[in-house]
Each structure stands twice: as C-alpha cells, then as structure tokens.
Amino acid sequence: MTFCATDLVPLLGGFVLESQRFSNTALVLRVEVPANRVVELGDGLRKCGVHLDTESRLAIETYEKPELSAAGDVIGTLHVRFLHDEPDLRIETPAVPG
C-alpha cells in the first residue's frame, strides 16, 4: 500500500516533497500534485487501500470545480498509519564521527 501511494504521485505529474517515517507505526508524505489531478489522486489512494476521512474526501471533491482544478499545483500531506500488532521497529543509528 505504501509503494502504491508513493508511486501514484509521480504518475499524476506530482512530486513527493518530503517523507517522514515513524518507526513501523506511521508514514507522513508531503506531496505536490497539479490541481487538475487531485480528484484522480483521491481515487487512486482509495484503490491503493488508503482510507480517507470525511474531511479529506470533502477537500478532494472541491477540486471537481473547474475554477479550482485550473489553480496550478496543490501541496498536501498524507498521513498513513500502519495497523498491526508488531512491536516498534528499532533501527540503530550509527555514530557519526565528530
């Protein structure tokens, strides 16, 4: 699902501007997509298995209006929570010589 969501953005002519992983519990992506592709982004995320809350669905639906879909690029944040029973993923950070 994560790869599906991150691969979808460039397919729509957009960019993943930033990503932040929180162990194996969550991933936050900051993305930029053309305004005329926002509705496709929402449809694609749903096909990837991403559950969009009501506020997000309503925000995406506003881009069905022609005056907004021609508005250039849209920057947004996608917060993905991973639901599982696994313990925290511990990643050792190597010491950097000072």
C-alpha positions as YAML, in Angstrom:
chain: A
units: angstrom
residues:
- id: 1
  name: MET
  ca: [0.00, 0.00, 0.00]
- id: 2
  name: THR
  ca: [2.83, 2.43, 0.81]
- id: 3
  name: PHE
  ca: [4.52, 1.86, -2.54]
- id: 4
  name: CYS
  ca: [1.19, 2.21, -4.32]
- id: 5
  name: ALA
  ca: [0.59, 5.62, -2.73]
- id: 6
  name: THR
  ca: [4.12, 6.94, -3.33]
- id: 7
  name: ASP
  ca: [4.20, 5.63, -6.92]
- id: 8
  name: LEU
  ca: [0.84, 7.24, -7.65]
- id: 9
  name: VAL
  ca: [2.01, 10.83, -7.07]
- id: 10
  name: PRO
  ca: [4.61, 10.98, -9.90]
- id: 11
  name: LEU
  ca: [2.23, 9.14, -12.23]
- id: 12
  name: LEU
  ca: [-0.12, 12.10, -11.83]
- id: 13
  name: GLY
  ca: [2.64, 14.60, -12.62]
- id: 14
  name: GLY
  ca: [3.35, 15.38, -8.97]
- id: 15
  name: PHE
  ca: [6.25, 15.14, -6.55]
- id: 16
  name: VAL
  ca: [6.86, 13.66, -3.11]
- id: 17
  name: LEU
  ca: [8.43, 16.69, -1.44]
- id: 18
  name: GLU
  ca: [9.22, 15.11, 1.91]
- id: 19
  name: SER
  ca: [8.70, 11.87, 3.78]
- id: 20
  name: GLN
  ca: [9.00, 11.06, 7.46]
- id: 21
  name: ARG
  ca: [8.76, 7.55, 8.85]
- id: 22
  name: PHE
  ca: [7.76, 6.99, 12.46]
- id: 23
  name: SER
  ca: [9.18, 3.55, 13.21]
- id: 24
  name: ASN
  ca: [6.77, 1.00, 11.77]
- id: 25
  name: THR
  ca: [3.68, 2.81, 13.03]
- id: 26
  name: ALA
  ca: [3.22, 5.69, 10.57]
- id: 27
  name: LEU
  ca: [4.47, 7.45, 7.47]
- id: 28
  name: VAL
  ca: [3.88, 11.10, 6.59]
- id: 29
  name: LEU
  ca: [4.27, 12.24, 2.99]
- id: 30
  name: ARG
  ca: [4.22, 15.85, 1.85]
- id: 31
  name: VAL
  ca: [3.18, 15.87, -1.80]
- id: 32
  name: GLU
  ca: [2.55, 18.34, -4.60]
- id: 33
  name: VAL
  ca: [0.22, 17.48, -7.49]
- id: 34
  name: PRO
  ca: [-1.37, 19.51, -10.27]
- id: 35
  name: ALA
  ca: [-4.77, 20.80, -9.13]
- id: 36
  name: ASN
  ca: [-6.48, 19.17, -12.10]
- id: 37
  name: ARG
  ca: [-5.24, 15.75, -10.87]
- id: 38
  name: VAL
  ca: [-6.32, 15.99, -7.20]
- id: 39
  name: VAL
  ca: [-9.54, 14.04, -7.78]
- id: 40
  name: GLU
  ca: [-7.53, 11.30, -9.52]
- id: 41
  name: LEU
  ca: [-5.17, 11.24, -6.55]
- id: 42
  name: GLY
  ca: [-8.09, 10.64, -4.19]
- id: 43
  name: ASP
  ca: [-9.48, 7.87, -6.42]
- id: 44
  name: GLY
  ca: [-6.04, 6.28, -6.72]
- id: 45
  name: LEU
  ca: [-5.43, 6.37, -2.97]
- id: 46
  name: ARG
  ca: [-8.74, 4.61, -2.36]
- id: 47
  name: LYS
  ca: [-7.76, 1.94, -4.92]
- id: 48
  name: CYS
  ca: [-4.48, 1.53, -3.01]
- id: 49
  name: GLY
  ca: [-6.47, 0.73, 0.14]
- id: 50
  name: VAL
  ca: [-6.00, 4.11, 1.82]
- id: 51
  name: HIS
  ca: [-8.99, 5.11, 3.97]
- id: 52
  name: LEU
  ca: [-9.68, 8.82, 3.57]
- id: 53
  name: ASP
  ca: [-11.56, 10.56, 6.38]
- id: 54
  name: THR
  ca: [-14.59, 12.72, 5.66]
- id: 55
  name: GLU
  ca: [-12.65, 15.99, 5.79]
- id: 56
  name: SER
  ca: [-10.14, 14.70, 3.23]
- id: 57
  name: ARG
  ca: [-12.84, 13.40, 0.88]
- id: 58
  name: LEU
  ca: [-14.66, 16.75, 1.01]
- id: 59
  name: ALA
  ca: [-11.44, 18.67, 0.35]
- id: 60
  name: ILE
  ca: [-10.68, 16.48, -2.67]
- id: 61
  name: GLU
  ca: [-14.22, 16.87, -4.01]
- id: 62
  name: THR
  ca: [-13.83, 20.66, -4.13]
- id: 63
  name: TYR
  ca: [-11.29, 20.15, -6.94]
- id: 64
  name: GLU
  ca: [-14.08, 18.83, -9.17]
- id: 65
  name: LYS
  ca: [-14.99, 22.50, -9.72]
- id: 66
  name: PRO
  ca: [-13.36, 23.81, -12.94]
- id: 67
  name: GLU
  ca: [-12.15, 27.05, -11.35]
- id: 68
  name: LEU
  ca: [-10.18, 25.14, -8.69]
- id: 69
  name: SER
  ca: [-8.87, 22.39, -10.96]
- id: 70
  name: ALA
  ca: [-7.13, 25.05, -13.05]
- id: 71
  name: ALA
  ca: [-5.45, 26.60, -10.00]
- id: 72
  name: GLY
  ca: [-1.90, 25.31, -10.58]
- id: 73
  name: ASP
  ca: [-0.38, 22.93, -8.05]
- id: 74
  name: VAL
  ca: [-1.69, 21.75, -4.71]
- id: 75
  name: ILE
  ca: [0.52, 20.81, -1.75]
- id: 76
  name: GLY
  ca: [-0.88, 18.37, 0.76]
- id: 77
  name: THR
  ca: [0.07, 15.94, 3.48]
- id: 78
  name: LEU
  ca: [-0.77, 12.26, 3.58]
- id: 79
  name: HIS
  ca: [-0.54, 10.61, 6.99]
- id: 80
  name: VAL
  ca: [-0.55, 6.80, 6.78]
- id: 81
  name: ARG
  ca: [-0.93, 4.78, 9.98]
- id: 82
  name: PHE
  ca: [0.04, 1.12, 9.91]
- id: 83
  name: LEU
  ca: [-2.35, -1.05, 11.91]
- id: 84
  name: HIS
  ca: [-0.67, -4.19, 13.22]
- id: 85
  name: ASP
  ca: [0.31, -6.00, 16.41]
- id: 86
  name: GLU
  ca: [4.05, -5.92, 15.86]
- id: 87
  name: PRO
  ca: [6.45, -4.23, 18.30]
- id: 88
  name: ASP
  ca: [8.19, -0.95, 17.46]
- id: 89
  name: LEU
  ca: [10.78, -1.26, 14.73]
- id: 90
  name: ARG
  ca: [14.14, -0.43, 16.28]
- id: 91
  name: ILE
  ca: [16.72, 0.95, 13.86]
- id: 92
  name: GLU
  ca: [20.19, 1.60, 15.17]
- id: 93
  name: THR
  ca: [21.63, 4.93, 14.08]
- id: 94
  name: PRO
  ca: [25.37, 4.66, 13.58]
- id: 95
  name: ALA
  ca: [27.58, 7.09, 15.47]
- id: 96
  name: VAL
  ca: [28.87, 9.87, 13.26]
- id: 97
  name: PRO
  ca: [32.50, 10.80, 13.83]
- id: 98
  name: GLY
  ca: [32.65, 14.24, 15.37]
...
